[in-house]
Amino acid sequence: MNNHVTNLISPFLDRELSEDERREVGEHLITCAECRKVHDEEKAGRELARVMSGEDAPPSVWAGIESKLGKAEEDRRARRRVRILKPALAFGIAIIAMVLSVPLYIYLTSGADQTATRSVEGPVWKIEETRGQPSTSGSGDTIAAGEVIETDASSSARIAVGDIGRVDVAPNSRVKIVSTGETEKRMALERGRLKAEIVAPPRLFIVDTPSAKAVDLGCAYTLDVDEKGNSRLHVTSGYVALETEGLESYVPAGAFCESRKGKRLGTPFFGNATKLLKKSLSDFDFGDGGTDSVDAIIRESRKKDTLTLWHLLEKVPGAKRAEIVAKILEYLELPEGVTIDGLIRLDEKMMINLRSDLEVLWYEEPGWFD
């Protein structure tokens, strides 16, 4: 596959690709930030268009558009007479732009807050199993966008997420369904615990929490949210991206990542990391550990803990980056085209290439879930 797959994003979202092509595109999106940005922007645009599809433009707007369309039609006829292809294409683009300006105008003038609170419509999901008597705002054994399922100490529920997997809602939990559409399946864990097992293209299934969002990259995981809105992610298969405020942590099988409401995103770590590494990482992420914590993390890091070191590179000053790279080099030679100076500068392509090689270390040793 070429370096980028931006030309395949639309057919990927429309499910027009073969199964092999969809898998290749999905795998590429995991590692390519540029293509992932195009994917997310197009998907967001589609959802925005769906939300606004039922609105009518004010008469004054239609009058202005009709006037422009009339003039455009005269231009089109003139261009047809001279049979020049390039101007004809330009006219077509102009017409599309004017038509698209109608919903954009409506959106900007009707109030973004009202639109943002609407749930994205889609098919209902089935509640497959229950224990005890969970509370649900759905109808019977189904639940749709905008509806809530809540469990107490003696109840639980299993939700079939369309045809891509299932989510188990643990006791003392509250989950809201946000979107059940074809391009995005999304729920919000407001408190408690859920366990997700998903087999789907990357970034199709998302769980929001008060402190971050968990973006599925084809995986299984457990997600906890406490009463303060803090979350703890434990991935048991595949990968999950934990995201908040422009930051992103890639969490592989066997690893954990925490996020705390009002604070920056935590750094992933393996469950069998040393107690000192875990404590120092918590101090660094959520306390006042500073450079002393970073020094302890570097000293305590084993081969598998390069997961933590790779993520720390973008969180520490340049001088500490050099020390982290030196520690990584104890376990791995730099990939071709990757330099120490480039990593200290956080060159995006070099960082991705380094992570690709490090992933082999993250999976080669036993004891993921200790």
Helices and strands as residue ranges (DSSP letters): G 6-8, H 9-13, H 19-31, H 33-51, H 59-82, H 85-110, H 112-116, E 125-131, E 135-136, E 142-143, E 148-150, E 156-160, E 165-169, E 174-180, E 185-198, E 205-208, E 213-225, E 231-244, E 247-252, E 255-259, E 269-270, H 275-286, H 290-300, H 306-312, G 313-315, H 318-328, H 340-344, H 348-364
